[in-house]
Amino acid sequence: MREAIDRVIEAGKLEQLPSVLEGAAMPAVHYAVKRIARMEGEEPLLETAAELATSEQGEVRRVACGLIGEGYLQDTEKSIELLYGLVDDRDWTVRESAGDACGRALRKDFRGMSEVLRDWARDRSDNVRRAVLVAVMKAAQTRSPGWGEPLLKLMEPLISDRTKVVRRTLGPFALGSIMLRCYPVVSFEYLVKWSTATDEQTLWNVAMAFSASGAPPLVKRALIVLRKLSLDERRYVWRAVAAAMWKLGRKKPEVVRPELARWLEDERRTHVAREALRYL
């Protein structure tokens, strides 16, 4: 497939790209992006991206996303305009690629793109709001000093968002797998702050953050928060606590099992402990 991509790009026949990329996996898409970027010549990448973004084929629109990530600084306003449409694309793979491009833009222009994402966090579209989280995750993986708290603040307006695509990304992934791993100190501080809320979606996100891969190194401190949340009588919250406990328990059984044993003796927490122990 790479040879076919090379032939089309070197001949300047991008209109043939859909037939070459049909059914292509992400490595081929990434290769096409890099080849087009190298062959840019006189035509700005964003002009090419705008043309490809109108394609009926998802793989080609994913190439457009990659080109926007490469050429973002050529024209930030045009890039943002294109990305806004692509993060709400009908194809989920295009939405993911567009979110990734937003993260690359955030890395290149942290202050400017942060302003855009603050607005997007209040957008009517679930997909646009979720793109904020995808961008945050991409940027956080740089572990750039001083970015931790601003990234958490970008997420904060979404902490109570009950929309499925947002909540499934926020607690377990953006917070638990990425922010706790890349910025553990400030992320834990924010989780403690959010744990004082009364909103059940906020508390669900806090609990689910401790169910993810960034939590085991913080297990003893995590238990302090989870003890409090385990007293919440709302099923939505306490089941999230149970999920966090059994997942932490698989990684740190020497810490979590004695805690659950104590919960079994506490009638306020017995049901949470039993639910967690079902999976340990």
Secondary structure, 3 states (H helix, E strand, C coil): CHHHHHHHHHCCCHHHHHHHHCCCCHHHHHHHHHHHHHCCCCCCHHHHHHHHCCCCCHHHHHHHHHHHHHHHHHCHHHHHHHHHHHCCCCCHHHHHHHHHHHHHHHHHCHHHHHHHHHHHCCCCCHHHHHHHHHHHHHHHCCCCCCCHHHHHHHHHHHCCCCCHHHHHHHHHHHHHHHHHHHCHHHHHHHHHHHCCCCCHHHHHHHHHHCCCCCCHHHHHHHHHHHHHHCCCCCHHHHHHHHHHHHHHHHHCHHHHHHHHHHHHCCCCCHHHHHHHHCCC
